[in-house]
Amino acid sequence: MKHAGEKALDALEPVLQKIRALGALRERKRGAFYRGSIGFLHFHEDPAGFFADLKKDGDFVRMPVNNSAEIQNLIREAKCLLAD
């Protein structure tokens, strides 16, 4: 599974905007978010769809982001982790 390219990130732009609105994260490169100096969230593309890797308990957890329910789940998880 490869990191999301520019076309994929264009398609994911509404999701990226929601992540940016959370604050507390730095987007070093489009679609790659950091919490301080630690990678927190980035995206992948695959024939099966789009996926987000979210850092949870020191490891990245892969989450699908292909429909509104999956996107809301990602945003909810990210908010929860940022609140810690």
C-alpha positions as CSV (number, residue, x, y, z in Angstrom):
1,M,0.0,0.0,0.0
2,K,1.5,3.3,-1.1
3,H,1.4,6.7,0.6
4,A,-1.4,8.9,-0.9
5,G,-0.2,10.8,-3.9
6,E,-1.4,14.3,-5.0
7,K,-4.6,13.0,-6.8
8,A,-5.6,10.9,-3.8
9,L,-4.9,13.9,-1.5
10,D,-7.1,16.0,-3.7
11,A,-9.9,13.5,-3.2
12,L,-9.2,13.5,0.5
13,E,-9.1,17.3,0.8
14,P,-12.4,17.5,2.8
15,V,-11.0,15.0,5.3
16,L,-7.7,17.0,5.5
17,Q,-9.7,20.2,6.2
18,K,-11.4,18.5,9.1
19,I,-8.1,17.3,10.5
20,R,-6.6,20.8,10.1
21,A,-9.5,22.2,12.1
22,L,-8.6,20.0,15.1
23,G,-5.6,22.2,15.8
24,A,-2.7,20.9,17.8
25,L,-1.2,19.3,14.7
26,R,1.4,20.5,12.2
27,E,1.1,19.5,8.6
28,R,4.7,19.2,7.5
29,K,3.8,17.8,4.1
30,R,0.3,17.8,2.6
31,G,-1.6,15.0,4.3
32,A,1.2,14.2,6.9
33,F,0.3,15.5,10.3
34,Y,2.6,15.7,13.3
35,R,2.0,16.1,17.0
36,G,5.1,18.0,18.1
37,S,8.0,16.1,16.3
38,I,6.1,12.7,16.2
39,G,4.2,11.5,13.2
40,F,0.5,11.4,14.1
41,L,-1.5,10.8,11.0
42,H,-0.9,10.1,7.3
43,F,-2.8,8.6,4.4
44,H,-2.5,5.7,1.9
45,E,-4.1,4.8,-1.3
46,D,-4.8,1.3,-2.5
47,P,-7.1,-0.4,-5.1
48,A,-9.4,-1.1,-2.0
49,G,-9.7,2.6,-1.3
50,F,-8.2,5.3,1.0
51,F,-6.8,4.6,4.4
52,A,-5.4,6.7,7.3
53,D,-2.7,5.6,9.6
54,L,-3.3,7.1,13.0
55,K,-0.8,6.9,15.8
56,K,-2.4,5.2,18.8
57,D,-0.5,3.8,21.8
58,G,2.9,4.2,20.0
59,D,1.8,2.3,16.9
60,F,0.0,3.3,13.7
61,V,-3.5,1.9,13.3
62,R,-4.8,1.7,9.8
63,M,-8.4,3.0,9.4
64,P,-10.4,3.1,6.2
65,V,-11.7,6.6,5.1
66,N,-14.0,5.9,2.2
67,N,-17.4,7.0,3.4
68,S,-18.8,9.5,5.9
69,A,-19.1,7.0,8.7
70,E,-15.4,6.0,8.4
71,I,-14.3,9.6,8.2
72,Q,-16.3,10.5,11.3
73,N,-14.7,7.5,13.1
74,L,-11.3,8.8,12.1
75,I,-12.1,12.3,13.3
76,R,-13.6,11.0,16.6
77,E,-10.5,8.9,17.3
78,A,-8.1,11.7,16.4
79,K,-10.0,14.1,18.8
80,C,-9.9,11.5,21.6
81,L,-6.1,11.0,21.2
82,L,-5.4,14.7,21.0
83,A,-7.4,15.2,24.3
84,D,-5.0,12.9,26.2
